[in-house]
Amino acid sequence: MVVAVGKKTTLLRRYPYADVIDLGKLLVMPGLVNTHAHLELSHLNGKLGEHTGFFEWITALIEARRLTGDTGLSKAAHGAINQAVRAGTTCVGDISSTEKAVPALRKSGIRAVVYLEVIGLDPATSQASIGRLKERLTGLDGLPDRLTAGISPHSPYSVSSSLYDMLRDYISGTSLSLAIHLSESIDEQEHIKGNKSGMDRYMAYTGWDMHAPNRAGSPLEFLKKMGVHEGLLAVHAVHVTKRDMDLLANSGASVAHCPRSNHMLGVGRAPVTELMERGVNVALGTDSLTSNMDMDMWEEMRFAYLVNGLKAEQVIRMATINGARALHLDSVTGSLEPGKEADLIAVRTGSVTADNPCPQLLYGTRMGDVMLSMVQGKTIYKSEELKGGHGL
């Protein structure tokens, strides 16, 4: 728990018997928050090849999962988490369809929201899907309090309205939060409106064209109709309309911006600055290692900085307190202030001379510059350079 923040001399006067860890000239800051990942896909990193569009990629992903199954999944999930932690990530929002990555999350010491993914466009299977979801949630009982559960109905086009109705009723009165892939491609936008689009072949490929499609003026308007838009974590939100942006702002929703994944899949660039101007909380996520090269949030921040014309401080907030707010964890993490848990990192920056260290921090920090990561005041990563000293 963070008790106080301030100058060393002031704090030692107030707490003369406190143990002191002297980190020298390292910069101490909140740990990074990755709001959107798919850790259980990490074993497919680099195995899907190059594709010309979103639906070619997602079809290749389905085929790769079918062929490989869970081979190498656990080891790769451990590796992805270790990479994230070494780069300073102390909290992650993970979309899970099998919970195979949960043991790795437990072992790592990282904080996480495990969003249990739900898919199903056949109304006849809705009740069974809810039953399986309840069993999966029961399977997460007994996890440490740094690991919490959420639910992720996959998208507006892949979950039936009857299943959305049941999910809404089920989570009513609970603390379970929702994360939903939203308006990732222009084809999704056109499909929901009832227009022909590149999604038509995908729906035929999955067999979902046999069921009544969800329809509305936009994917977000469909979610509003289902009553699941309040406080939502909208993942991607690349093709949201101006009306959608206002609805996101007014409903207390957040956006998980995944700029490198969006670029790699060729889906377009999210209107990040306009979302922010309208009061939407925008955070950052790496997405999975099937549509990104690594779990390094510093690289994600730099890419977001370059393509969106943002200020360095805005981007660092996106990767810290905005991320915590998006995961509904801002009461415990995302900033260093009294009353919050000590999720922090220590970063080698050289001599910071500017009043605002954010540009220097963003421009220059690499994974190897993270010297220490803590969650709930417990060390989950320590560089070799810190071993054997510094009071650790």
Contacts in CASP RR format, 6 or more apart in sequence:
PFRMAT RR
TARGET T0000
AUTHOR 0000-0000-0000
METHOD contacts of the structure
MODEL  1
MVVAVGKKTTLLRRYPYADVIDLGKLLVMPGLVNTHAHLELSHLNGKLGE
HTGFFEWITALIEARRLTGDTGLSKAAHGAINQAVRAGTTCVGDISSTEK
AVPALRKSGIRAVVYLEVIGLDPATSQASIGRLKERLTGLDGLPDRLTAG
ISPHSPYSVSSSLYDMLRDYISGTSLSLAIHLSESIDEQEHIKGNKSGMD
RYMAYTGWDMHAPNRAGSPLEFLKKMGVHEGLLAVHAVHVTKRDMDLLAN
SGASVAHCPRSNHMLGVGRAPVTELMERGVNVALGTDSLTSNMDMDMWEE
MRFAYLVNGLKAEQVIRMATINGARALHLDSVTGSLEPGKEADLIAVRTG
SVTADNPCPQLLYGTRMGDVMLSMVQGKTIYKSEELKGGHGL
1 339 0 8 1.000
1 340 0 8 1.000
1 341 0 8 1.000
1 342 0 8 1.000
2 336 0 8 1.000
2 337 0 8 1.000
2 338 0 8 1.000
2 339 0 8 1.000
2 340 0 8 1.000
2 341 0 8 1.000
2 342 0 8 1.000
3 15 0 8 1.000
3 338 0 8 1.000
3 339 0 8 1.000
4 11 0 8 1.000
4 14 0 8 1.000
4 15 0 8 1.000
4 338 0 8 1.000
5 336 0 8 1.000
5 337 0 8 1.000
5 338 0 8 1.000
11 18 0 8 1.000
12 18 0 8 1.000
12 20 0 8 1.000
19 391 0 8 1.000
20 391 0 8 1.000
21 390 0 8 1.000
21 391 0 8 1.000
21 392 0 8 1.000
22 390 0 8 1.000
22 391 0 8 1.000
23 346 0 8 1.000
23 371 0 8 1.000
23 372 0 8 1.000
23 386 0 8 1.000
23 390 0 8 1.000
24 390 0 8 1.000
25 348 0 8 1.000
25 349 0 8 1.000
25 350 0 8 1.000
25 351 0 8 1.000
26 346 0 8 1.000
26 347 0 8 1.000
26 348 0 8 1.000
26 349 0 8 1.000
26 371 0 8 1.000
26 372 0 8 1.000
27 346 0 8 1.000
27 347 0 8 1.000
27 348 0 8 1.000
27 349 0 8 1.000
27 352 0 8 1.000
27 357 0 8 1.000
27 361 0 8 1.000
28 336 0 8 1.000
28 344 0 8 1.000
28 345 0 8 1.000
28 346 0 8 1.000
28 347 0 8 1.000
29 320 0 8 1.000
29 336 0 8 1.000
29 344 0 8 1.000
29 345 0 8 1.000
29 347 0 8 1.000
29 361 0 8 1.000
30 90 0 8 1.000
30 320 0 8 1.000
30 321 0 8 1.000
30 333 0 8 1.000
30 334 0 8 1.000
30 335 0 8 1.000
30 336 0 8 1.000
30 343 0 8 1.000
30 344 0 8 1.000
30 345 0 8 1.000
31 88 0 8 1.000
31 89 0 8 1.000
31 90 0 8 1.000
31 91 0 8 1.000
31 320 0 8 1.000
31 333 0 8 1.000
31 334 0 8 1.000
31 343 0 8 1.000
31 344 0 8 1.000
31 345 0 8 1.000
31 373 0 8 1.000
32 87 0 8 1.000
32 88 0 8 1.000
32 89 0 8 1.000
32 90 0 8 1.000
32 91 0 8 1.000
32 297 0 8 1.000
32 298 0 8 1.000
32 319 0 8 1.000
32 320 0 8 1.000
32 345 0 8 1.000
33 89 0 8 1.000
33 90 0 8 1.000
33 91 0 8 1.000
33 92 0 8 1.000
33 283 0 8 1.000
33 284 0 8 1.000
33 319 0 8 1.000
33 320 0 8 1.000
33 322 0 8 1.000
33 323 0 8 1.000
33 324 0 8 1.000
33 326 0 8 1.000
33 327 0 8 1.000
33 329 0 8 1.000
33 333 0 8 1.000
33 334 0 8 1.000
34 84 0 8 1.000
34 89 0 8 1.000
34 91 0 8 1.000
34 92 0 8 1.000
34 93 0 8 1.000
34 284 0 8 1.000
34 285 0 8 1.000
34 286 0 8 1.000
34 295 0 8 1.000
34 297 0 8 1.000
34 300 0 8 1.000
34 319 0 8 1.000
35 92 0 8 1.000
35 93 0 8 1.000
35 233 0 8 1.000
35 254 0 8 1.000
35 256 0 8 1.000
35 283 0 8 1.000
35 284 0 8 1.000
35 285 0 8 1.000
35 323 0 8 1.000
35 326 0 8 1.000
35 327 0 8 1.000
36 93 0 8 1.000
36 95 0 8 1.000
36 179 0 8 1.000
36 233 0 8 1.000
36 235 0 8 1.000
36 256 0 8 1.000
36 258 0 8 1.000
36 285 0 8 1.000
36 286 0 8 1.000
36 287 0 8 1.000
37 80 0 8 1.000
37 84 0 8 1.000
37 92 0 8 1.000
37 93 0 8 1.000
37 94 0 8 1.000
37 95 0 8 1.000
37 285 0 8 1.000
37 286 0 8 1.000
37 287 0 8 1.000
37 288 0 8 1.000
37 295 0 8 1.000
38 94 0 8 1.000
38 95 0 8 1.000
38 287 0 8 1.000
38 288 0 8 1.000
38 289 0 8 1.000
38 290 0 8 1.000
39 77 0 8 1.000
39 80 0 8 1.000
39 81 0 8 1.000
39 92 0 8 1.000
39 94 0 8 1.000
39 96 0 8 1.000
39 101 0 8 1.000
39 104 0 8 1.000
39 105 0 8 1.000
39 288 0 8 1.000
40 73 0 8 1.000
40 77 0 8 1.000
40 96 0 8 1.000
40 97 0 8 1.000
40 98 0 8 1.000
40 100 0 8 1.000
40 101 0 8 1.000
41 61 0 8 1.000
41 65 0 8 1.000
41 288 0 8 1.000
41 289 0 8 1.000
41 290 0 8 1.000
42 73 0 8 1.000
42 76 0 8 1.000
42 77 0 8 1.000
42 79 0 8 1.000
42 80 0 8 1.000
42 101 0 8 1.000
42 288 0 8 1.000
42 289 0 8 1.000
43 68 0 8 1.000
43 71 0 8 1.000
43 72 0 8 1.000
43 73 0 8 1.000
43 75 0 8 1.000
43 76 0 8 1.000
43 77 0 8 1.000
44 61 0 8 1.000
44 64 0 8 1.000
44 65 0 8 1.000
44 68 0 8 1.000
44 288 0 8 1.000
44 289 0 8 1.000
44 290 0 8 1.000
45 76 0 8 1.000
45 289 0 8 1.000
45 290 0 8 1.000
45 293 0 8 1.000
46 289 0 8 1.000
46 290 0 8 1.000
47 64 0 8 1.000
47 68 0 8 1.000
47 290 0 8 1.000
48 57 0 8 1.000
48 60 0 8 1.000
48 61 0 8 1.000
48 64 0 8 1.000
48 290 0 8 1.000
49 60 0 8 1.000
51 57 0 8 1.000
51 60 0 8 1.000
51 265 0 8 1.000
53 265 0 8 1.000
53 266 0 8 1.000
53 267 0 8 1.000
54 184 0 8 1.000
54 185 0 8 1.000
54 187 0 8 1.000
54 265 0 8 1.000
54 266 0 8 1.000
54 267 0 8 1.000
55 185 0 8 1.000
55 187 0 8 1.000
55 198 0 8 1.000
55 199 0 8 1.000
55 201 0 8 1.000
55 202 0 8 1.000
57 265 0 8 1.000
57 290 0 8 1.000
57 291 0 8 1.000
58 202 0 8 1.000
59 202 0 8 1.000
59 205 0 8 1.000
61 290 0 8 1.000
62 206 0 8 1.000
64 290 0 8 1.000
70 98 0 8 1.000
70 100 0 8 1.000
73 98 0 8 1.000
73 100 0 8 1.000
73 101 0 8 1.000
74 100 0 8 1.000
74 101 0 8 1.000
74 103 0 8 1.000
74 104 0 8 1.000
76 289 0 8 1.000
77 100 0 8 1.000
77 101 0 8 1.000
77 104 0 8 1.000
78 104 0 8 1.000
78 107 0 8 1.000
78 108 0 8 1.000
79 104 0 8 1.000
80 289 0 8 1.000
80 295 0 8 1.000
81 92 0 8 1.000
81 101 0 8 1.000
81 104 0 8 1.000
81 105 0 8 1.000
81 108 0 8 1.000
81 110 0 8 1.000
81 295 0 8 1.000
82 108 0 8 1.000
83 294 0 8 1.000
83 295 0 8 1.000
83 296 0 8 1.000
83 367 0 8 1.000
84 92 0 8 1.000
84 110 0 8 1.000
84 295 0 8 1.000
84 296 0 8 1.000
84 297 0 8 1.000
85 108 0 8 1.000
85 110 0 8 1.000
85 373 0 8 1.000
85 380 0 8 1.000
85 381 0 8 1.000
86 367 0 8 1.000
86 368 0 8 1.000
86 370 0 8 1.000
86 373 0 8 1.000
86 381 0 8 1.000
87 295 0 8 1.000
87 296 0 8 1.000
87 297 0 8 1.000
87 298 0 8 1.000
87 367 0 8 1.000
87 368 0 8 1.000
87 370 0 8 1.000
88 297 0 8 1.000
88 345 0 8 1.000
88 367 0 8 1.000
88 370 0 8 1.000
88 373 0 8 1.000
88 381 0 8 1.000
89 110 0 8 1.000
89 295 0 8 1.000
89 297 0 8 1.000
89 373 0 8 1.000
90 110 0 8 1.000
90 111 0 8 1.000
90 333 0 8 1.000
90 343 0 8 1.000
90 344 0 8 1.000
90 345 0 8 1.000
90 373 0 8 1.000
90 374 0 8 1.000
90 375 0 8 1.000
90 380 0 8 1.000
91 110 0 8 1.000
91 111 0 8 1.000
91 112 0 8 1.000
91 323 0 8 1.000
91 324 0 8 1.000
91 327 0 8 1.000
91 329 0 8 1.000
91 333 0 8 1.000
91 334 0 8 1.000
91 343 0 8 1.000
91 375 0 8 1.000
92 105 0 8 1.000
92 110 0 8 1.000
92 111 0 8 1.000
92 112 0 8 1.000
92 113 0 8 1.000
93 112 0 8 1.000
93 113 0 8 1.000
93 114 0 8 1.000
93 115 0 8 1.000
93 179 0 8 1.000
93 327 0 8 1.000
94 101 0 8 1.000
94 105 0 8 1.000
94 112 0 8 1.000
94 113 0 8 1.000
94 114 0 8 1.000
94 115 0 8 1.000
95 115 0 8 1.000
95 117 0 8 1.000
95 152 0 8 1.000
95 179 0 8 1.000
96 102 0 8 1.000
96 114 0 8 1.000
96 115 0 8 1.000
96 116 0 8 1.000
96 117 0 8 1.000
97 116 0 8 1.000
97 117 0 8 1.000
97 119 0 8 1.000
99 114 0 8 1.000
99 116 0 8 1.000
99 136 0 8 1.000
99 139 0 8 1.000
99 140 0 8 1.000
102 114 0 8 1.000
102 140 0 8 1.000
102 143 0 8 1.000
102 147 0 8 1.000
105 112 0 8 1.000
105 114 0 8 1.000
105 147 0 8 1.000
106 143 0 8 1.000
106 144 0 8 1.000
106 147 0 8 1.000
108 380 0 8 1.000
109 146 0 8 1.000
109 375 0 8 1.000
109 378 0 8 1.000
109 380 0 8 1.000
110 146 0 8 1.000
110 375 0 8 1.000
110 380 0 8 1.000
111 146 0 8 1.000
111 147 0 8 1.000
111 329 0 8 1.000
111 333 0 8 1.000
111 343 0 8 1.000
111 375 0 8 1.000
111 376 0 8 1.000
112 146 0 8 1.000
112 147 0 8 1.000
112 148 0 8 1.000
113 148 0 8 1.000
113 149 0 8 1.000
113 150 0 8 1.000
113 177 0 8 1.000
113 179 0 8 1.000
113 327 0 8 1.000
113 328 0 8 1.000
113 329 0 8 1.000
114 140 0 8 1.000
114 147 0 8 1.000
114 148 0 8 1.000
114 149 0 8 1.000
114 150 0 8 1.000
115 149 0 8 1.000
115 150 0 8 1.000
115 151 0 8 1.000
115 152 0 8 1.000
115 177 0 8 1.000
115 178 0 8 1.000
115 179 0 8 1.000
116 133 0 8 1.000
116 136 0 8 1.000
116 137 0 8 1.000
116 149 0 8 1.000
116 150 0 8 1.000
116 151 0 8 1.000
116 152 0 8 1.000
117 152 0 8 1.000
117 154 0 8 1.000
118 129 0 8 1.000
118 133 0 8 1.000
118 151 0 8 1.000
118 152 0 8 1.000
118 153 0 8 1.000
118 154 0 8 1.000
118 159 0 8 1.000
118 163 0 8 1.000
118 167 0 8 1.000
119 153 0 8 1.000
119 154 0 8 1.000
119 158 0 8 1.000
119 159 0 8 1.000
120 126 0 8 1.000
120 129 0 8 1.000
120 154 0 8 1.000
120 158 0 8 1.000
120 159 0 8 1.000
120 160 0 8 1.000
120 163 0 8 1.000
121 157 0 8 1.000
121 158 0 8 1.000
121 159 0 8 1.000
121 160 0 8 1.000
121 208 0 8 1.000
121 211 0 8 1.000
121 213 0 8 1.000
122 160 0 8 1.000
122 210 0 8 1.000
122 211 0 8 1.000
123 160 0 8 1.000
123 161 0 8 1.000
123 162 0 8 1.000
123 163 0 8 1.000
123 211 0 8 1.000
123 212 0 8 1.000
125 163 0 8 1.000
126 160 0 8 1.000
126 162 0 8 1.000
126 163 0 8 1.000
126 166 0 8 1.000
127 166 0 8 1.000
129 163 0 8 1.000
129 166 0 8 1.000
130 163 0 8 1.000
130 166 0 8 1.000
130 167 0 8 1.000
130 170 0 8 1.000
133 151 0 8 1.000
133 167 0 8 1.000
133 170 0 8 1.000
134 170 0 8 1.000
137 149 0 8 1.000
140 147 0 8 1.000
140 149 0 8 1.000
146 375 0 8 1.000
146 376 0 8 1.000
148 329 0 8 1.000
149 176 0 8 1.000
150 176 0 8 1.000
150 177 0 8 1.000
150 178 0 8 1.000
150 179 0 8 1.000
151 167 0 8 1.000
151 171 0 8 1.000
151 176 0 8 1.000
151 177 0 8 1.000
151 178 0 8 1.000
151 179 0 8 1.000
152 178 0 8 1.000
152 179 0 8 1.000
152 180 0 8 1.000
153 159 0 8 1.000
153 163 0 8 1.000
153 164 0 8 1.000
153 167 0 8 1.000
153 178 0 8 1.000
153 180 0 8 1.000
153 228 0 8 1.000
154 180 0 8 1.000
154 181 0 8 1.000
155 180 0 8 1.000
155 181 0 8 1.000
155 182 0 8 1.000
155 184 0 8 1.000
155 188 0 8 1.000
155 219 0 8 1.000
156 180 0 8 1.000
156 182 0 8 1.000
156 188 0 8 1.000
156 192 0 8 1.000
156 214 0 8 1.000
156 216 0 8 1.000
156 219 0 8 1.000
156 220 0 8 1.000
156 222 0 8 1.000
156 223 0 8 1.000
157 188 0 8 1.000
157 191 0 8 1.000
157 192 0 8 1.000
157 199 0 8 1.000
157 203 0 8 1.000
157 208 0 8 1.000
157 213 0 8 1.000
157 214 0 8 1.000
157 219 0 8 1.000
158 208 0 8 1.000
159 167 0 8 1.000
159 214 0 8 1.000
160 211 0 8 1.000
160 212 0 8 1.000
160 214 0 8 1.000
161 214 0 8 1.000
161 226 0 8 1.000
164 223 0 8 1.000
164 226 0 8 1.000
164 227 0 8 1.000
164 228 0 8 1.000
165 226 0 8 1.000
167 228 0 8 1.000
168 226 0 8 1.000
168 227 0 8 1.000
168 228 0 8 1.000
171 178 0 8 1.000
177 231 0 8 1.000
177 233 0 8 1.000
177 327 0 8 1.000
177 328 0 8 1.000
178 228 0 8 1.000
178 231 0 8 1.000
178 232 0 8 1.000
178 233 0 8 1.000
179 232 0 8 1.000
179 233 0 8 1.000
179 235 0 8 1.000
179 256 0 8 1.000
180 223 0 8 1.000
180 228 0 8 1.000
180 232 0 8 1.000
180 233 0 8 1.000
180 234 0 8 1.000
180 235 0 8 1.000
181 235 0 8 1.000
181 236 0 8 1.000
182 219 0 8 1.000
182 220 0 8 1.000
182 223 0 8 1.000
182 232 0 8 1.000
182 234 0 8 1.000
182 235 0 8 1.000
182 236 0 8 1.000
182 237 0 8 1.000
182 240 0 8 1.000
183 189 0 8 1.000
183 218 0 8 1.000
183 219 0 8 1.000
183 220 0 8 1.000
183 234 0 8 1.000
183 236 0 8 1.000
183 237 0 8 1.000
183 238 0 8 1.000
183 239 0 8 1.000
183 240 0 8 1.000
183 244 0 8 1.000
184 235 0 8 1.000
184 236 0 8 1.000
184 238 0 8 1.000
184 239 0 8 1.000
184 262 0 8 1.000
184 267 0 8 1.000
185 199 0 8 1.000
185 238 0 8 1.000
185 239 0 8 1.000
185 267 0 8 1.000
186 197 0 8 1.000
186 239 0 8 1.000
186 267 0 8 1.000
187 197 0 8 1.000
187 198 0 8 1.000
187 199 0 8 1.000
188 197 0 8 1.000
188 199 0 8 1.000
188 219 0 8 1.000
188 239 0 8 1.000
189 218 0 8 1.000
189 219 0 8 1.000
189 239 0 8 1.000
190 196 0 8 1.000
190 197 0 8 1.000
190 198 0 8 1.000
190 199 0 8 1.000
191 197 0 8 1.000
191 198 0 8 1.000
191 199 0 8 1.000
191 200 0 8 1.000
191 203 0 8 1.000
191 213 0 8 1.000
192 213 0 8 1.000
192 214 0 8 1.000
192 215 0 8 1.000
192 216 0 8 1.000
192 217 0 8 1.000
192 218 0 8 1.000
192 219 0 8 1.000
192 222 0 8 1.000
193 215 0 8 1.000
193 216 0 8 1.000
193 217 0 8 1.000
193 218 0 8 1.000
194 213 0 8 1.000
194 215 0 8 1.000
200 209 0 8 1.000
203 209 0 8 1.000
203 213 0 8 1.000
214 222 0 8 1.000
215 222 0 8 1.000
216 222 0 8 1.000
216 224 0 8 1.000
216 225 0 8 1.000
218 240 0 8 1.000
218 241 0 8 1.000
218 243 0 8 1.000
218 244 0 8 1.000
220 229 0 8 1.000
220 234 0 8 1.000
220 240 0 8 1.000
220 244 0 8 1.000
220 247 0 8 1.000
220 248 0 8 1.000
221 243 0 8 1.000
221 244 0 8 1.000
221 247 0 8 1.000
223 229 0 8 1.000
223 232 0 8 1.000
224 247 0 8 1.000
224 251 0 8 1.000
229 247 0 8 1.000
229 248 0 8 1.000
229 251 0 8 1.000
229 253 0 8 1.000
230 251 0 8 1.000
230 252 0 8 1.000
230 253 0 8 1.000
231 251 0 8 1.000
231 252 0 8 1.000
231 253 0 8 1.000
231 254 0 8 1.000
231 328 0 8 1.000
232 248 0 8 1.000
232 251 0 8 1.000
232 252 0 8 1.000
232 253 0 8 1.000
232 254 0 8 1.000
233 253 0 8 1.000
233 254 0 8 1.000
233 255 0 8 1.000
233 256 0 8 1.000
233 326 0 8 1.000
233 327 0 8 1.000
234 240 0 8 1.000
234 248 0 8 1.000
234 253 0 8 1.000
234 254 0 8 1.000
234 255 0 8 1.000
234 256 0 8 1.000
235 255 0 8 1.000
235 256 0 8 1.000
235 258 0 8 1.000
236 255 0 8 1.000
236 256 0 8 1.000
236 257 0 8 1.000
236 258 0 8 1.000
236 261 0 8 1.000
236 262 0 8 1.000
236 267 0 8 1.000
236 270 0 8 1.000
237 244 0 8 1.000
237 248 0 8 1.000
237 255 0 8 1.000
237 256 0 8 1.000
237 257 0 8 1.000
237 270 0 8 1.000
237 275 0 8 1.000
238 262 0 8 1.000
238 267 0 8 1.000
238 268 0 8 1.000
238 269 0 8 1.000
238 270 0 8 1.000
239 267 0 8 1.000
239 268 0 8 1.000
240 248 0 8 1.000
240 270 0 8 1.000
240 271 0 8 1.000
240 275 0 8 1.000
242 274 0 8 1.000
245 271 0 8 1.000
245 274 0 8 1.000
245 275 0 8 1.000
245 278 0 8 1.000
245 280 0 8 1.000
246 278 0 8 1.000
247 253 0 8 1.000
248 255 0 8 1.000
248 275 0 8 1.000
248 278 0 8 1.000
248 280 0 8 1.000
249 278 0 8 1.000
249 279 0 8 1.000
249 280 0 8 1.000
252 281 0 8 1.000
253 280 0 8 1.000
253 281 0 8 1.000
254 280 0 8 1.000
254 281 0 8 1.000
254 282 0 8 1.000
254 283 0 8 1.000
254 322 0 8 1.000
254 323 0 8 1.000
254 325 0 8 1.000
254 326 0 8 1.000
255 270 0 8 1.000
255 272 0 8 1.000
255 275 0 8 1.000
255 280 0 8 1.000
255 281 0 8 1.000
255 282 0 8 1.000
255 283 0 8 1.000
255 326 0 8 1.000
256 283 0 8 1.000
256 284 0 8 1.000
256 285 0 8 1.000
256 326 0 8 1.000
257 270 0 8 1.000
257 272 0 8 1.000
257 282 0 8 1.000
257 283 0 8 1.000
257 284 0 8 1.000
257 285 0 8 1.000
257 304 0 8 1.000
257 318 0 8 1.000
258 284 0 8 1.000
258 285 0 8 1.000
258 286 0 8 1.000
258 287 0 8 1.000
258 291 0 8 1.000
258 292 0 8 1.000
258 300 0 8 1.000
259 269 0 8 1.000
259 270 0 8 1.000
259 284 0 8 1.000
259 300 0 8 1.000
259 303 0 8 1.000
259 304 0 8 1.000
259 307 0 8 1.000
259 308 0 8 1.000
260 286 0 8 1.000
260 287 0 8 1.000
260 292 0 8 1.000
260 293 0 8 1.000
260 299 0 8 1.000
260 300 0 8 1.000
260 303 0 8 1.000
261 286 0 8 1.000
261 287 0 8 1.000
261 288 0 8 1.000
261 291 0 8 1.000
261 292 0 8 1.000
262 268 0 8 1.000
262 269 0 8 1.000
262 270 0 8 1.000
263 269 0 8 1.000
263 303 0 8 1.000
263 307 0 8 1.000
264 291 0 8 1.000
264 292 0 8 1.000
265 291 0 8 1.000
269 307 0 8 1.000
269 308 0 8 1.000
272 282 0 8 1.000
272 304 0 8 1.000
272 308 0 8 1.000
272 310 0 8 1.000
273 308 0 8 1.000
273 309 0 8 1.000
273 310 0 8 1.000
275 282 0 8 1.000
276 282 0 8 1.000
276 314 0 8 1.000
281 322 0 8 1.000
281 323 0 8 1.000
281 325 0 8 1.000
281 326 0 8 1.000
282 318 0 8 1.000
282 322 0 8 1.000
283 318 0 8 1.000
283 319 0 8 1.000
283 322 0 8 1.000
283 323 0 8 1.000
283 325 0 8 1.000
283 326 0 8 1.000
284 297 0 8 1.000
284 300 0 8 1.000
284 301 0 8 1.000
284 304 0 8 1.000
284 315 0 8 1.000
284 318 0 8 1.000
284 319 0 8 1.000
284 322 0 8 1.000
284 323 0 8 1.000
285 297 0 8 1.000
285 300 0 8 1.000
286 292 0 8 1.000
286 294 0 8 1.000
286 295 0 8 1.000
286 296 0 8 1.000
286 297 0 8 1.000
286 300 0 8 1.000
289 295 0 8 1.000
293 299 0 8 1.000
296 367 0 8 1.000
297 319 0 8 1.000
298 362 0 8 1.000
298 365 0 8 1.000
298 366 0 8 1.000
298 367 0 8 1.000
300 319 0 8 1.000
301 315 0 8 1.000
301 316 0 8 1.000
301 318 0 8 1.000
301 319 0 8 1.000
301 362 0 8 1.000
302 362 0 8 1.000
302 363 0 8 1.000
304 310 0 8 1.000
304 315 0 8 1.000
304 318 0 8 1.000
305 312 0 8 1.000
305 315 0 8 1.000
305 362 0 8 1.000
310 318 0 8 1.000
311 358 0 8 1.000
312 356 0 8 1.000
312 358 0 8 1.000
312 359 0 8 1.000
312 361 0 8 1.000
312 362 0 8 1.000
312 363 0 8 1.000
313 356 0 8 1.000
313 358 0 8 1.000
315 358 0 8 1.000
315 362 0 8 1.000
316 358 0 8 1.000
316 361 0 8 1.000
316 362 0 8 1.000
320 334 0 8 1.000
320 335 0 8 1.000
321 330 0 8 1.000
321 334 0 8 1.000
321 335 0 8 1.000
323 330 0 8 1.000
323 334 0 8 1.000
324 330 0 8 1.000
324 332 0 8 1.000
324 333 0 8 1.000
324 334 0 8 1.000
324 335 0 8 1.000
331 340 0 8 1.000
332 340 0 8 1.000
332 341 0 8 1.000
332 343 0 8 1.000
333 340 0 8 1.000
333 341 0 8 1.000
333 343 0 8 1.000
334 340 0 8 1.000
334 343 0 8 1.000
336 342 0 8 1.000
336 344 0 8 1.000
341 375 0 8 1.000
341 376 0 8 1.000
341 377 0 8 1.000
342 374 0 8 1.000
342 375 0 8 1.000
342 376 0 8 1.000
342 377 0 8 1.000
343 374 0 8 1.000
343 375 0 8 1.000
343 376 0 8 1.000
343 377 0 8 1.000
344 373 0 8 1.000
344 374 0 8 1.000
344 377 0 8 1.000
345 370 0 8 1.000
345 372 0 8 1.000
345 373 0 8 1.000
345 374 0 8 1.000
346 370 0 8 1.000
346 371 0 8 1.000
346 372 0 8 1.000
347 361 0 8 1.000
347 365 0 8 1.000
347 369 0 8 1.000
347 370 0 8 1.000
347 371 0 8 1.000
348 368 0 8 1.000
348 369 0 8 1.000
348 370 0 8 1.000
348 371 0 8 1.000
349 357 0 8 1.000
349 360 0 8 1.000
349 361 0 8 1.000
349 364 0 8 1.000
349 365 0 8 1.000
349 369 0 8 1.000
352 360 0 8 1.000
352 361 0 8 1.000
354 360 0 8 1.000
368 383 0 8 1.000
370 381 0 8 1.000
370 383 0 8 1.000
371 382 0 8 1.000
371 383 0 8 1.000
371 385 0 8 1.000
371 386 0 8 1.000
372 379 0 8 1.000
372 381 0 8 1.000
372 382 0 8 1.000
372 383 0 8 1.000
372 386 0 8 1.000
372 392 0 8 1.000
373 379 0 8 1.000
373 380 0 8 1.000
373 381 0 8 1.000
373 382 0 8 1.000
374 380 0 8 1.000
379 392 0 8 1.000
382 392 0 8 1.000
386 392 0 8 1.000
END
